[in-house]
Amino acid sequence: MSSTAPSPLDGTEITYDVSGLDGGEPVVLVHGITESSASWAPIVERLAPTNRVITLDLRGHGETTHSPTRDYSLEALVDDLHELVVRLSLNGRDWGGAWTRPWVIAGRGTGAAVATAYAVRHKGRCAGLVLWDYDPEWPKDRLNFYPFQAAHFQNQGALAAFFNDKL
């Protein structure tokens, strides 16, 4: 069942789904441009028995509303993801202030750029990154316009098998 969370930036209603094992290790899946969280369905199905799986629709995609301020920047997408991470309490802190319960974030294309930017901006919150159809050295204005892939999976089933082996 889908839920929504308002973006702190401009009130965009971010739609997200949480499925799988309540106490399982969280895995956040961020889709690419022109996709939605539904594109992760085969991956979610494979991860759900052992993980807590979170998918979201980026602003202007799927069930998420368009930005009233027309802000679709990488920074806005990272802020939206952070709002979701805080809302779902994916991390905790120990007495020394260090993050506990780090989680895995995976992204495809633009979603991989969001995942990378999130991990850089919020050090220690993520235990790992899985990047698909993305090269971190691409300039921001060239994301999703080249056929190069940082990692190659024949199909979503192969990606699901990779996740299953690694998690």
C-alpha positions in Angstrom: 0.0 0.0 0.0 1.4 3.4 -1.0 1.9 6.3 1.5 2.8 9.9 0.9 5.1 12.4 2.5 5.3 16.1 1.8 8.6 17.4 0.6 10.0 20.0 3.0 11.1 22.1 0.0 7.8 22.9 -1.7 5.1 20.5 -0.6 5.5 18.0 -3.4 3.7 14.8 -2.3 6.3 12.0 -2.4 4.6 8.6 -2.9 6.5 5.6 -1.4 6.0 1.9 -0.6 7.4 -0.1 2.2 7.2 -3.9 1.9 9.0 -7.0 3.0 10.2 -8.1 6.4 9.6 -5.4 9.2 12.9 -6.2 11.0 14.9 -6.9 7.8 17.8 -4.8 6.6 16.4 -1.8 4.8 17.1 -1.5 1.1 16.0 1.7 -0.7 15.4 1.5 -4.4 15.4 4.7 -6.5 14.2 4.5 -10.1 15.6 6.2 -13.2 14.1 9.0 -15.3 10.8 8.2 -17.1 10.3 5.2 -14.7 8.5 4.8 -11.4 8.8 2.7 -8.3 6.8 0.0 -10.2 9.9 -0.6 -12.3 11.5 -2.3 -9.3 8.7 -4.9 -8.8 10.8 -7.9 -9.8 13.6 -6.8 -7.4 11.1 -6.1 -4.6 9.6 -9.5 -5.0 13.1 -11.1 -4.5 14.2 -8.9 -1.7 11.0 -8.8 0.4 11.2 -12.2 2.1 14.5 -11.1 3.9 14.6 -7.3 3.8 12.6 -4.2 4.4 12.2 -2.7 0.9 11.5 0.9 0.3 10.6 2.3 -3.1 9.6 5.8 -4.0 8.4 7.8 -7.0 10.7 10.7 -7.6 8.9 14.1 -8.0 7.0 14.2 -11.3 7.1 10.4 -11.7 4.6 7.7 -11.0 2.1 8.7 -8.2 4.2 11.6 -6.9 3.0 15.0 -7.7 4.8 17.5 -9.9 6.8 20.2 -8.1 4.8 23.4 -7.8 8.1 25.3 -8.1 9.3 23.2 -11.0 12.4 22.2 -9.0 13.6 18.8 -10.3 17.3 19.4 -9.4 19.5 16.6 -8.0 19.5 18.5 -4.7 15.7 18.5 -4.5 15.6 14.8 -5.2 18.2 14.1 -2.5 16.2 16.3 -0.1 13.0 14.3 -0.9 14.8 11.0 -0.2 16.2 12.4 3.0 12.7 13.4 4.2 11.6 9.8 3.5 14.7 8.3 5.4 13.9 10.5 8.4 10.1 9.8 8.3 10.8 6.0 8.3 13.5 6.3 10.9 15.9 4.1 8.9 18.9 5.2 11.0 19.6 5.6 14.7 22.5 7.1 16.6 24.6 5.7 19.4 25.6 7.7 22.5 28.7 9.0 20.6 26.5 10.4 17.8 27.6 7.8 15.2 24.9 6.4 12.8 23.6 2.9 13.6 21.5 0.7 11.4 23.1 1.8 8.1 21.1 0.6 5.0 21.7 -0.1 1.3 20.6 2.2 -1.4 20.3 1.2 -5.0 19.6 3.4 -8.0 19.3 3.2 -11.7 20.3 6.1 -14.0 19.1 9.3 -12.4 18.2 7.3 -9.3 21.8 6.2 -9.1 22.9 9.9 -9.2 20.4 10.6 -6.4 21.8 7.6 -4.4 25.4 8.7 -4.9 24.6 12.3 -4.0 22.7 11.1 -0.9 25.6 8.9 0.3 28.0 11.8 -0.1 25.8 14.4 1.6 24.8 12.1 4.4 27.9 10.2 5.3 27.5 7.1 7.4 23.8 6.6 6.9 24.2 4.1 4.0 26.0 0.8 4.3 26.4 0.4 0.6 25.5 1.6 -2.9 24.4 -0.3 -5.9 24.5 1.8 -9.1 22.9 0.6 -12.3 23.1 2.5 -15.7 25.3 5.2 -14.2 28.8 6.4 -14.3 29.7 8.7 -11.3 32.1 10.7 -13.5 29.3 11.9 -15.8 28.6 15.6 -15.6 25.1 16.2 -14.1 23.8 17.6 -17.4 24.6 14.3 -19.2 22.9 11.8 -17.0 20.9 9.1 -18.9 22.0 10.3 -22.3 24.8 7.8 -23.0 24.6 4.0 -23.4 27.6 3.4 -21.1 26.8 1.4 -18.0 28.9 1.3 -14.8 27.6 -2.2 -14.2 25.8 -4.5 -16.7 23.0 -6.8 -15.8 21.2 -8.7 -18.6 17.8 -8.0 -17.1 16.0 -7.2 -13.8 16.1 -10.9 -12.8 19.9 -10.8 -13.0 20.0 -7.7 -10.9 17.7 -9.4 -8.4 20.0 -12.4 -8.2 22.9 -10.0 -7.6 21.1 -8.4 -4.7 20.1 -11.8 -3.4 23.7 -12.9 -3.3 25.1 -9.7 -1.8 22.4 -9.2 0.8 
